[in-house]
Amino acid sequence: MSHPVRLLAFACAPVILLLGVHAQAAPKRARLTIEVKVEGTERVVGTGNDQTSAKFREGYTLVTYLNADGDLEQFNPKDPAYGQKMMGLAAGVHAKVNQAQGKAPAKKMSQAEIQAYVQKKQAACGSSTDCLMKLGQEANELMMANLNQGQGAAAPAAYTGNEPPRYLSYFGFDNCGAKVHTYVDRTITGTLADVNGAVPYTIKETVNYDNNAVELGLICNSHQAVFDTQDGSIWTDGAIAPHYRGTSVTTMRGKSTTATATEFGHGEPLEWVSTQLRHAARTGHQTTTLKLKQNQGAAIHSGRFSGEAVVDLTWRFEDLK
């Protein structure tokens, strides 16, 4: 465990214990529904007759359930700045302890300056155990006092410990009753360069799949959310990709080959959906148009890939009785 993590744990423990004492609240359950629809086109331009284009539709509907113990918390663990804010709280607690003990405030230093200072002092200590122990204590003091020093004004405002409880944490659970349906309809049409001329080919990818019990178990336990009772928003880990299972039929030179495939869906839409869901209103609808840069098997020849997708996202986070 690193020095900052150890210091954070020791400094924050008494604060968290004191602030975590509150009356037992009634448990709550919520249903999270996510619907994603994507339509787009792709193109792979190779050399000569190596030319391919594609059209596709893909998406999924996901419904899962989460439980909360009903107790409001002061801090939001899904906030990207949560770690830094907690470290700031720890530093503030540590500073107050030092002040109460009559210790002078530690010198403001960057992490690089602390490292150089400690290395210089360590060399001066040599093999003296007493000197090295005192240096270790001094290094801890410096690191605690300068946890967010490197960011300066850009560092998020630290928690004070006086924040009123406002966040409700929800967690997935076994056999939650989740349902997930995925679909893909993708047609790839192109030609391959050959000594006798262009060879036409097509690939038809089709998915119409309900996730199985094992896959639904992962969906149930992977989802978490934090509900902000003050502004009504939710915080999540973003989109958790469901499973796809379907067929890929390749036709070329008068012959068709069918294969079972599970690698479907484009990366850029999933990344965009994740960004929208990390902090959002309880219900919402968003659309966007994305340039595709990740070639997801859009051709059986090499070449320059391009594509575009229109993404439609709808979500709901609903209380259940």
C-alpha positions as CSV (number, residue, x, y, z in Angstrom):
1,M,0.0,0.0,0.0
2,S,1.4,3.4,-1.0
3,H,2.1,6.2,1.5
4,P,-0.9,8.4,0.3
5,V,-3.3,5.5,0.6
6,R,-2.1,4.5,4.1
7,L,-2.4,8.1,5.2
8,L,-5.8,8.5,3.7
9,A,-7.0,5.4,5.5
10,F,-5.7,6.4,8.9
11,A,-6.7,10.0,8.7
12,C,-10.2,9.4,7.3
13,A,-11.2,6.4,9.4
14,P,-12.2,8.3,12.5
15,V,-14.1,10.9,10.4
16,I,-16.0,8.3,8.4
17,L,-16.8,6.3,11.6
18,L,-18.3,9.3,13.3
19,L,-20.2,10.5,10.2
20,G,-21.5,7.0,9.4
21,V,-23.7,6.8,12.5
22,H,-27.3,7.4,11.6
23,A,-30.8,5.9,12.0
24,Q,-31.7,2.8,10.0
25,A,-33.7,3.7,6.9
26,A,-36.1,1.6,4.8
27,P,-34.5,-0.4,2.0
28,K,-35.2,0.7,-1.6
29,R,-35.3,-0.9,-5.0
30,A,-34.9,0.7,-8.4
31,R,-35.3,-0.5,-12.0
32,L,-32.7,0.7,-14.6
33,T,-33.8,0.6,-18.3
34,I,-31.4,1.4,-21.1
35,E,-32.3,1.4,-24.8
36,V,-29.7,2.0,-27.5
37,K,-30.3,2.2,-31.2
38,V,-27.6,2.7,-33.7
39,E,-27.7,3.1,-37.5
40,G,-24.8,3.8,-39.7
41,T,-22.6,3.2,-42.8
42,E,-19.1,2.1,-43.3
43,R,-16.5,2.0,-46.1
44,V,-13.1,0.4,-46.6
45,V,-11.1,1.7,-49.5
46,G,-8.2,-0.5,-50.5
47,T,-6.0,-0.8,-53.6
48,G,-7.6,-1.4,-57.0
49,N,-10.7,-3.6,-56.7
50,D,-10.4,-3.9,-52.9
51,Q,-13.5,-1.8,-52.2
52,T,-16.2,-2.4,-49.6
53,S,-19.2,-0.6,-48.2
54,A,-21.7,-1.5,-45.5
55,K,-24.9,-0.5,-43.8
56,F,-25.9,-1.6,-40.3
57,R,-28.5,-1.4,-37.5
58,E,-27.6,-2.5,-34.0
59,G,-28.5,-1.9,-30.4
60,Y,-29.9,-3.4,-27.3
61,T,-32.6,-3.0,-24.6
62,L,-31.4,-3.7,-21.0
63,V,-33.5,-3.8,-17.9
64,T,-31.9,-4.5,-14.5
65,Y,-32.7,-4.0,-10.8
66,L,-30.7,-2.6,-8.0
67,N,-31.1,-2.4,-4.2
68,A,-30.2,0.3,-1.7
69,D,-30.2,0.0,2.1
70,G,-32.0,3.4,2.3
71,D,-29.3,5.2,4.3
72,L,-28.1,8.4,2.8
73,E,-24.3,9.0,2.6
74,Q,-22.4,12.3,2.7
75,F,-20.0,11.5,-0.1
76,N,-20.5,10.2,-3.7
77,P,-18.2,7.3,-4.5
78,K,-19.1,7.5,-8.2
79,D,-17.9,11.1,-8.5
80,P,-14.6,11.0,-10.6
81,A,-13.1,13.5,-8.1
82,Y,-14.1,11.4,-5.1
83,G,-10.6,10.1,-4.4
84,Q,-9.0,13.5,-4.5
85,K,-11.8,15.1,-2.4
86,M,-11.3,12.4,0.3
87,M,-7.6,12.9,0.2
88,G,-8.3,16.6,0.7
89,L,-10.5,15.7,3.7
90,A,-7.7,13.6,5.2
91,A,-5.2,16.4,4.7
92,G,-7.6,18.8,6.5
93,V,-8.1,16.4,9.4
94,H,-4.3,15.9,9.6
95,A,-3.7,19.6,9.6
96,K,-6.2,20.2,12.5
97,V,-4.5,17.4,14.5
98,N,-1.1,19.0,14.0
99,Q,-2.5,22.4,15.0
100,A,-4.0,21.0,18.1
101,Q,-0.6,19.5,19.0
102,G,1.1,22.8,18.4
103,K,3.1,21.6,15.4
104,A,4.1,24.1,12.7
105,P,2.4,23.6,9.3
106,A,4.4,21.5,6.9
107,K,6.2,23.2,4.1
108,K,4.4,23.3,0.7
109,M,6.2,21.2,-1.8
110,S,5.5,19.3,-5.0
111,Q,5.7,15.5,-5.0
112,A,9.0,15.7,-7.0
113,E,10.4,18.1,-4.4
114,I,9.4,15.8,-1.6
115,Q,11.1,12.9,-3.3
116,A,14.3,14.8,-3.9
117,Y,14.3,16.1,-0.3
118,V,13.7,12.6,1.2
119,Q,16.5,11.0,-1.0
120,K,19.0,13.7,0.1
121,K,18.1,13.2,3.8
122,Q,18.2,9.5,3.4
123,A,21.7,9.6,2.1
124,A,22.7,11.8,5.0
125,C,21.1,9.4,7.5
126,G,23.3,6.5,6.2
127,S,22.6,3.4,8.3
128,S,21.2,5.3,11.4
129,T,17.9,3.6,12.3
130,D,16.8,6.5,14.5
131,C,17.5,9.0,11.7
132,L,15.6,7.0,9.1
133,M,12.6,6.5,11.4
134,K,12.4,10.3,12.0
135,L,12.8,10.9,8.2
136,G,9.9,8.5,7.6
137,Q,7.7,10.4,9.9
138,E,8.7,13.7,8.3
139,A,8.1,12.3,4.8
140,N,4.6,11.2,5.9
141,E,3.9,14.7,7.2
142,L,5.1,16.3,4.0
143,M,3.0,13.9,1.8
144,M,-0.1,14.4,3.8
145,A,0.2,18.2,3.7
146,N,0.7,18.2,0.0
147,L,-1.6,15.5,-1.3
148,N,-3.2,17.8,-4.0
149,Q,-0.4,20.3,-4.3
150,G,0.5,19.3,-7.9
151,Q,-2.9,20.4,-9.2
152,G,-3.0,23.7,-7.5
153,A,-6.1,25.7,-8.4
154,A,-7.3,22.8,-10.6
155,A,-7.7,20.5,-7.6
156,P,-11.3,19.8,-6.7
157,A,-12.6,21.3,-3.5
158,A,-11.9,18.9,-0.6
159,Y,-14.7,17.5,1.5
160,T,-15.1,19.3,4.8
161,G,-16.8,16.5,6.7
162,N,-19.8,18.8,7.3
163,E,-21.7,17.9,4.2
164,P,-25.3,16.8,4.9
165,P,-26.2,13.2,3.8
166,R,-27.6,13.3,0.3
167,Y,-26.4,10.3,-1.7
168,L,-28.1,6.9,-1.9
169,S,-26.0,4.0,-3.2
170,Y,-27.6,1.2,-5.2
171,F,-26.0,-2.2,-5.9
172,G,-26.8,-5.1,-8.2
173,F,-27.7,-8.5,-6.7
174,D,-28.0,-12.2,-7.6
175,N,-31.0,-13.3,-9.6
176,C,-32.2,-9.7,-9.9
177,G,-34.6,-10.4,-12.8
178,A,-32.6,-8.6,-15.5
179,K,-33.6,-8.9,-19.1
180,V,-31.4,-8.0,-22.1
181,H,-32.1,-8.2,-25.8
182,T,-29.5,-7.4,-28.5
183,Y,-29.9,-7.1,-32.2
184,V,-27.7,-6.5,-35.3
185,D,-28.6,-6.2,-39.0
186,R,-25.5,-5.5,-41.0
187,T,-24.9,-6.0,-44.7
188,I,-21.4,-5.7,-46.1
189,T,-21.0,-5.6,-49.9
190,G,-17.7,-5.3,-51.7
191,T,-15.2,-6.6,-54.2
192,L,-11.8,-8.2,-53.9
193,A,-8.9,-7.7,-56.3
194,D,-8.0,-10.8,-58.3
195,V,-5.8,-11.6,-61.2
196,N,-8.9,-12.3,-63.3
197,G,-10.7,-9.1,-62.1
198,A,-12.9,-8.0,-59.3
199,V,-14.5,-10.7,-57.2
200,P,-17.8,-9.7,-55.6
201,Y,-18.7,-10.8,-52.1
202,T,-21.2,-10.1,-49.4
203,I,-21.4,-10.6,-45.6
204,K,-24.7,-10.7,-43.8
205,E,-24.5,-10.4,-40.0
206,T,-27.7,-11.0,-38.0
207,V,-28.4,-11.0,-34.3
208,N,-31.7,-11.3,-32.5
209,Y,-30.6,-12.5,-29.1
210,D,-31.9,-12.7,-25.5
211,N,-29.0,-12.9,-23.1
212,N,-28.8,-16.2,-21.2
213,A,-28.9,-16.9,-17.5
214,V,-25.1,-16.7,-17.0
215,E,-24.9,-13.4,-19.0
216,L,-27.8,-12.0,-17.1
217,G,-26.1,-12.9,-13.8
218,L,-23.2,-10.7,-14.9
219,I,-25.6,-7.9,-15.8
220,C,-27.3,-8.1,-12.4
221,N,-24.1,-7.9,-10.4
222,S,-22.2,-5.5,-12.5
223,H,-24.5,-2.5,-12.3
224,Q,-24.2,0.1,-9.5
225,A,-25.6,3.6,-9.2
226,V,-25.6,6.6,-6.8
227,F,-28.8,8.7,-6.6
228,D,-28.4,12.3,-5.6
229,T,-31.4,13.2,-3.5
230,Q,-30.6,16.9,-3.8
231,D,-30.6,17.4,-7.6
232,G,-32.3,14.2,-8.6
233,S,-29.5,12.9,-10.8
234,I,-27.8,9.5,-11.0
235,W,-24.2,8.6,-11.2
236,T,-23.1,5.2,-12.7
237,D,-20.0,3.4,-14.1
238,G,-21.3,4.0,-17.6
239,A,-22.5,1.5,-20.1
240,I,-21.9,-2.2,-19.4
241,A,-21.8,-4.0,-22.7
242,P,-24.4,-6.8,-23.1
243,H,-23.7,-10.0,-25.0
244,Y,-24.4,-10.6,-28.7
245,R,-24.8,-14.0,-30.4
246,G,-25.8,-14.4,-34.0
247,T,-24.7,-15.6,-37.5
248,S,-22.4,-14.3,-40.1
249,V,-23.0,-15.5,-43.7
250,T,-20.3,-14.9,-46.2
251,T,-21.1,-15.3,-49.9
252,M,-18.3,-15.3,-52.6
253,R,-17.7,-17.2,-55.9
254,G,-21.2,-18.7,-55.7
255,K,-20.7,-20.3,-52.3
256,S,-22.1,-19.3,-48.8
257,T,-20.5,-20.0,-45.5
258,T,-22.4,-19.6,-42.2
259,A,-20.6,-19.1,-38.9
260,T,-21.7,-18.4,-35.4
261,A,-20.3,-15.1,-34.1
262,T,-20.3,-13.1,-30.8
263,E,-18.2,-10.1,-31.7
264,F,-20.7,-7.5,-32.7
265,G,-21.3,-3.8,-32.0
266,H,-19.2,-0.7,-32.6
267,G,-16.9,0.7,-29.9
268,E,-17.6,4.4,-30.5
269,P,-21.3,4.3,-29.7
270,L,-20.7,2.3,-26.5
271,E,-18.1,4.9,-25.4
272,W,-20.5,7.7,-26.1
273,V,-23.4,6.0,-24.2
274,S,-21.0,5.4,-21.2
275,T,-20.2,9.1,-21.1
276,Q,-23.9,10.1,-21.1
277,L,-24.8,7.6,-18.3
278,R,-21.9,8.4,-15.9
279,H,-23.9,11.4,-14.6
280,A,-27.4,12.0,-15.9
281,A,-30.9,12.9,-15.0
282,R,-33.1,10.0,-13.8
283,T,-34.7,9.8,-17.2
284,G,-33.5,11.1,-20.5
285,H,-33.1,10.8,-24.2
286,Q,-30.0,11.8,-26.2
287,T,-29.0,11.5,-29.8
288,T,-25.7,12.1,-31.6
289,T,-23.9,11.5,-34.8
290,L,-20.4,9.9,-34.5
291,K,-17.6,9.4,-36.9
292,L,-16.4,5.8,-36.8
293,K,-12.7,5.1,-36.7
294,Q,-12.5,1.6,-35.3
295,N,-12.8,-1.0,-38.1
296,Q,-15.1,-3.7,-36.7
297,G,-14.6,-6.3,-39.5
298,A,-16.1,-4.0,-42.1
299,A,-14.2,-5.8,-44.9
300,I,-12.2,-8.9,-45.7
301,H,-9.5,-6.9,-47.3
302,S,-7.2,-4.1,-45.9
303,G,-7.7,-0.4,-46.6
304,R,-8.6,3.0,-45.3
305,F,-11.7,2.7,-43.0
306,S,-14.3,5.4,-42.5
307,G,-17.8,5.4,-41.1
308,E,-20.6,7.3,-39.5
309,A,-23.3,6.3,-37.0
310,V,-26.4,7.9,-35.6
311,V,-26.9,6.9,-31.9
312,D,-30.2,7.1,-30.1
313,L,-30.1,6.6,-26.3
314,T,-33.0,6.4,-23.8
315,W,-32.7,5.6,-20.1
316,R,-34.9,5.5,-17.0
317,F,-34.1,5.0,-13.3
318,E,-37.3,4.3,-11.6
319,D,-38.2,3.6,-7.9
320,L,-40.1,0.4,-7.2
321,K,-42.5,-0.2,-4.3
